[in-house]
Amino acid sequence: MTPNSPSSVDESASSTVDPDAQARRASDGELSAGFQSDLTIDEDALDGLVTAEEFPTEFDENLGGGKLYAEYRRLAAEQAALRRLATLVARGVEPLEVFGAVAEEMRRCVPADTVGLWRFETDREITFVAAAADPEALAKWPVGTRTPVEGNTLATLVQRTGRPARIDSYDNVAGPIAARVREVGMQAAVGVPIIVDGRVWGLAAVGSLQPGPMPADTEAHIGRFAELIAIALVAGYRDEQKRQLLAEASRRVSLIDSLLEGRAFDEWSLREVAGSLRLPVNGPFVVVAAHVPTVGDEPLREIESKLRSLDIFSAWRLLPDVQVGVVHVTSDQKLDVVVALLSRTTTARVGVSAPFGDLRDTPRALHVARMMLRGPTDSASSVAVFDGSILATAAVSAPEVMVQTVGAALECFGDLPDEDREILFETFRVWQDSDASVGGAAEVLICHPNTVRHRLRRIEKRTGRSLSRPRDVAELCLAFEVHRRLCSRNPLRRWMSGRPPR
């Protein structure tokens, strides 16, 4: 939006504005309530409206010294007024307050008996948004009034041509606007368009209570004020956009939190939340948790827009320790795409939950994704994906309890060097994944089958459990799964000291 799309501005503005006081407040940093702006106003453009270099070209060369000085004083006063208004615009004062200040300054500088600012509506009506006039006149045509645009009036001419217009006498002008003008007592008027984004947004007009036309240069003088109104409209529009974006972002954060925290949702509320987050109502979904190395950093920058470019919907939230996302994955192939993108995007640890179908299960999935950050990944990738197996689910469902429970089974390995211990643990996991086949494990580990048997016997001897008894095998499988998924470096020393690993 640039000063030269129509913007919706409220219906009224004060007609008793003190522009000098407003400019002083703006210069002191005191803005209107509810309106804080960080816009950068083009100071060169504003200076172009108020430069003193224009003065000589506007003087009549035949003016005497007294008249020349009077003209100079008038133009100097106009320049000062424009600078005061420019200060209000640059400091982010509400557009309606700017309108009121503009009306007062126009009345003071033109000079004129009445000043009005109007906004063109889409239904061929015009709304009175600000004025500077005597109380009697305002009582007959109050700010906020909507009037049909009919007849050959200033409003009709300006809206049709997009150019300044004047009426030197309203005696024979028809239409509801002309009737109001005569009721106020105006004899003549001059109006200029307020152009925003190349369209006529409204009308700035001045009127005289005296018979006869207004001065020939009136259009030029009020045109500068109209340009400042357009700049104020653009500033207000952009700040309103910013407010709306901030409000939407705040509401979005609140809705994501409600999912992550597991607040109770009925079916209707769940649909509303999903719609606001631009997520489908039905899954499958996964929760992604990326470790935040430093508070405030985003390990997965612009991840939502990157996924959206792949036709994958998601909603994200940055927490102090993790960046969390709820991602809609329609198939295993889509999940692979997500994991591949996560791997390329970050070097931080990333945990991914198993797919789930109901958004109300998001808290449980978040817990699993967080747990995946604690154990090693299965490849060179920094992304760990939960496989959803019964054994893995049992390991991560109650992590603190599980770590304490299996501690007794594995603390017997605490006296071994780290490398020796990890060889035994890896041998058991490979043997387990090879369907308890010694030969299959030997092929994976690239060693002799007897080496595998020897390592398994060492595990049996240290744990006091037999791999020929199903119950003992189940306990060892669970213990090693907990160690793999939940334990950080050198956890056994912490187990032996009575502190579970974290």
N, C-alpha and C positions, 0 to 999 in steps of 0.2 A: 504494500500500500504506500503510495507516494502522494505528495501534495499536488496535485494537478488533477478507493472503491467506496462506495458509500459506506459509512460506518454507522451503527446504531448508537445514538447519543440520547440520553434521557430528555424528558420533555421540557425542563425548565432550567432557568439560571437566574441568579440574583440580579435585580436591577439597581441595587444600592451598593455596588462593589467599589471599594477604594483601591484603584490600581497601584497607587504609590505605596500604600501599606502592604499590598500583596507582594509587590516587587521587593520591598524591604524584608518581608518574611522569607521569600524565596532565596534572597541573597544570604540570609542568615542560616539557611539550611532547613527552614521550617516548611514542610510541604503539607498539602491537604491531607486530612485524615483518610486513611485507607488507600492512599495512592503514593507508592514509592517507586520511583523510576530510576533506572540506570542507563537510560538512552543516551546516545551520543548525538547531539544536535549539530548539524552542519553550521558552524559559526560563520563561515564565509558566505553561506546562503543568506543567513540572517543579516550579516553586514551589508549584503547587496540590497536589502530592503531599506536600510537606514543610513546609507553613506551620505556624507555632506557634500560629496562632489557633484551631486545633482543640483545643488542650489542655484548656481549661476544660470543654468539652462532654463530654470523656471521663472527667473526674474524678467519682467518687462523692461527692455532697455530704456524706455521712455519714462519710467517711473522717476519721480523726484526723490531726493535724499530721504525725506521722511517716510514716503511710501515704501521705498526700497528697504529701509531699516525695519519697518513693520512687517514686510513680507519675509525678511530674513528671520525675524523673531518668530513668525508663525511656523516657518519651516524648521527652525531649531526646536520649537516646542513639539512639532510632529516627530522629529527624529528622536527626541528624548522619550516620547510616548512609545514609539516603536521599540526602543531599547528596553524600556521597562517591561513591555509585553514579551519581548524575546527572552528576557530573563525568566519570566514565569514559565514559558514553554520549555526552555532548556532545563529548568529544574524540576519538571514533571508535575506541575500543578494540574489539577483536574481540568479537562477540557471545558466543562461548564463554567468553572470559575474564570478561565481564560476568556470565554465568550462574554461574560459580564464585564470583565475589565476592558475588553476590546470596545464594547459598546460605550462605556464611559469615556474612554480615550478618544474615540471617534467624535463623540458629541463635543468634547472639549476642543479638538484640533481642527475640525472641518471649517467653521463651526456649523452646528445644526440644532434645530429645536428638538428633534426626535431622532433616535437611532434604533434600528431593529435588526436582529439576525434571525433568519428563518431556515428551516430544513425542509427540503422537498421530500414528500412521502411517495410511496409506490401507488397510492390510490388517487392520484391527482389532487392531493391536498398539500397544504403547507403548514408547518408547525412553527409557532413563535417560540424561539428558544432563549433569547436574551434581549434586553432592551435598556435604553437610557432615555428617560423622558420624565415629564412632570407627573406627579401622582395622579392627577385628574385624567391624563391621557392613558396611563397604565390601567386605571380602573375601567376604562372603556374598552381596552384591548389588552387583557392580561396575558402575561407570559404563560405558555402552555396551550394557548388556543390553537385549534386546528381549523383551517378555513379552506374551502374549495378553491382551486385555481381555475378561475373562469374569467372571461372578458379580456380586454386588451390592457392588462395591468402590467406593472413592473415585473411581477413574478412570472407572468406568462411570457413576456418578451425575453427575460433573462434565461428562463428554462428552455425556451425554443431555440435561441440563438447562441447561448453560452457566452454572450458578450454584455458589456455594460449597457444600461438603458436609462432613460429619464422620461418623466412626465412633468410638463411644465404647468398643467392645470388639470384637476380632477373633476371639473364641472360637468363634463359630458362623458366620463368614463363609466362603463357599466360593470356589474359583477359584485359579488359579496365582499371582495377585498377592497374595492373602491368605496363601497358603502361604509366600511369600517374606517377607512382613511378619512373620509369626509366627517364621520362622527367624531374622530379625534381632533379634527380641525386643520389637518394638513392641506396645504394648497399645492405644493410641488414636491417632487421626490426624485432621488437618483439612486440607482442600485447597481451592484456589480456581482458577478457570480463567484461562489466559493467552489473552486475546482479541486477535486480529489481524485487521483488516478485517471485523469482525463475526462471525468464526468462531473456534471453540475450537481454538487451535493446540496448547495443551499444558496442563500441570497443575503448579502449585506447591503442595507439601505439606510439613507439619511433623508429627513424630510424637513420642510420649512413651513411655518405657520403664516408666513407672509406671502402675499400674491406675487407672482412672477417667477421666472426660472431661477434655479440655483446657479452659483458660479460655474463657469465653463470648465474649470480644472477639478471639479468635485470628484469625478470618476477616478482620476489619477490618484488623488489622495486616499480615497477609501479603498482603492485597489490594493494598496500596500497592507492595509489592515486585513483584507480578505485573504491575502497570502499567508499571513501569520495564523489566521484561523485554520487554514488548511494544514499547516505544519503542526498545530496543536492537535488536530484530529488524527493525523498520522501517529503522533506520539502516544495519544490515548489509546488508539487501536492496537498499537504494538504492545503497550503495557498490559492492556486487557488480555491480549493473546498470551502474554507471559504469565499473567495471573491464572488464566485457565489451565495452561500447561502445568504450572506448579500444583494447582489444586487437583488436576487429574493424576499427576505423579504421586501426590500424597495419598489419594484414595487408592491408587493401585498398590502402593506399598502396604496399606492397611489390609487390603483384600488378600494379598499374598501372605501376609502374616497370619491372617485368619485360617488359611489353608495349612500353613506350616505348623500352627499351634493346635490344629484339630478342633476348632470351635464347631459347635453343633449346627448343622445345616439340614433343613428339610429339602425336598426335591426342588421346590421353586427357588429357594435361596441359592442353592447350588448352581442352578442354571443362570441366575443373575450374576453370581460371582464369576463363573466361567465366561460369560459373555463380556463382562467388564474387563477381564484379563485377556480377552481374545483367544480363549482356549476352547476346544470342543468340550462338550459335556461328558462324552464317553471316551474311555481310554482305547488302547493302552497308553499309559504315561510312564515316565521314569523320573526320578529325582536325581539331580546332579549336585554334588557338593565339591567345590574347589577350595583348597586350603589358601587362606589369605596370609602371606608372609608378614605383611605390615598392615596395621589397621588403616583402612581407607583405600588400600590398593585393590584393583580389580584384576584378578589373575586371568579372567576370561573377558577381555575388553570387547565391547560391542557384540557380544555373543548372540543376543536376541535378534539383532538385525541380520547377522550372518546366517543364523538358522532360518530366519524368515525368507532369505533369498533362496534357500533350498526347499521352500514350501513346507517348513517345519515350524509349528507354533510353539511358543514357550513363554514363560513369565519368570522374571529373575528378581532376586533380592540380595543386597549386599549386607551381610551380618558382620560383626566384629572379627570373627574367626574364619568364616567361610562365605563364599559366594554361592548362593543356592538357586537352582532353577527347576521348575516343573516343565518337562518337555513332553510333547505329544509325539509318540512314535507309532506309526500305523503298521509297521512290520519289522521283522528282524533286519531287513535290508536298511530301513530307515535308522534303526538303532546303530547299525554299523557305520552309517554316514555320520551320525552324531558323534560317536566315539572317535572316528577319524578326524573330525573337525576339532574336537576337544584336544586331541593329541597334538595337532598342528598349532593350536592357539596358545597353549600354555606349557610351561615347564614345571609348574606347581603340581602337587599331588591332587588328583581328581578322583572322587568316588562316584560310582553310578549304581543306583538301586536296580533290583529286578523289576520288570514291567508289572504294573498294576492297573486295574480297570476303573476304580472309583476314586474320584478326587478326595473323598473323605478319608482315604487311606494314606494321604500324603505324609502325615507325621511319622507313620511307621516306616515309610520308604525313606524319609529323611534320616531317620535313625540308622538305617542300613547303609545309606550313602556315606554317612559320617564314619561308620565302622570301617568302611572300605578304605578310608584314609589312614587307618592305623596299621594295616598289614602291607606286605610287599605286593607289587604288581606281578603279573604272570609273564611279562615280556619287557622289552625295552621301552614300551610306552609308559607314560606317567599316569595313565588312566586305569583304574581298577574297577571292573564290572562285576557286580554280584551275580552269581549263577543261579541263585534261588533254590539250590538243593536242600534236602531236609537236613543234612549234616551241617551245611553252612548256616542255615537259618537257626538251627539250635545253637550254634556257636555265637551268633551275634545278637540273639534275642535279648539276653540279659547279660551283657558283657562283664560287668564287675563280678557278678555271681559266678559266671563260668570260669573266669580267670582264677578266682580263689579256689573253685572246686577242682580244677585240673592241676593246680599248682603242686599238690602233693604227688601226683603221678609223674611229673616231669622234673621235680627238684632234684631227683637222683642223678640228673645229668649235669648238675651245676658245677661239679669239680672238673669237668672236661674242658679242654681248650675249645674256643669258639668254633674253629674250623672242624675239629673232630666231631663236635656235637652236631653241627649243621650237616655233616656227611651222613650221620645216622638218621637224622630227621628226614633228609631228602630221600634217602634209601627207602624209608617206610612209606613216604608219600607216593613214590614211584611204584613201589610194590602194590600199594593200595589201588592206584589208578590203573595198574596192569592186571586187575582182577585177581590179585594175590598170586600171580605167576612169577616164580623166581626167574625163569628163563626170559620172560618178557621184560622184567625189571632190569636184568643184566644187559639186554640189548639197548635199552634206553640209556642206562648209565655207562655203557661201553666198558663193562668189566666182566669177570668170570662169574658164573652162577654161584660158585662156592663163596665168592666174596660177598654176594648178596646174602647168602645163608648165614655167613659169619656175622655180618652186621645185624641181621634180624635176631640172632641168638643173643648178641650183646644187649639189644633192646629188651628182650625177654628177661635176661638175667638182672638188669638194672631195675626194671619196673616190677618184677615179680609176677608178670602176667604171661600167659601162654597164647601164642598165635593160633593154636589149634582149638581154643575155646571161643565160640562166637561172642560171648559177653565181653571177654577181655579184649577181643579185637575191636568191638564197638566202642569201648571206653578209650582205647588208644587212638582210634580214628578221630573221636571227638576231641581228645586232648591235643593231638597234633593240628587239627583244624583250628582250634582256638588259638594255638601258638602262631599259626601262619597268618591268621586274619587280624588278631588283636594285639599281638605283642611287638613292641619296638625293640631296639637294639639291646642286647644283653639283659633280657627280662628275668632270667633265672636267678641272678644275684638279688634282684628285688624280691622275687618270690621267697628266697631263703631268708631275706631280712624281714619278712612279714608284710612287705608293701607290694600290692599287685601292680603290674605294669600298666602304664597309661599311654 
